[in-house]
Amino acid sequence: MYRDQLDMLKNLQALEFTAVDLNLYLDTHPTDQRAFQDFQNIVQQMESLRQNYARCYGPLIPSDAAHHATWRWTEEPWPWEIEY
């Protein structure tokens, strides 16, 4: 796995963690508008990065696969095979 690819994947994982964490916070604080705005911003960044990753390295989720001619993820290491 290329260094740039790994960095992009790590950044995506960090954004996903942050989105889940904010989502859990919003479950107990539904009127916190700042947290909701932060959540929306993180989700937007996450979607943008995921689309960029898919464009550069292939799809990460099934809906990304519709825009690619090949099933490239079979050529890459599985998540548990990645050495961080």
Buried (B, 14 or more C-beta within 10 A) or exposed (E): EEEEBEEBBEBBEEBBEBBEEBEEBBEEEEEBEEBBEBBEEBBEBBEEBBBEBBEEBBBBEEEBBEEEEEEEBEEEEEEEEEEE
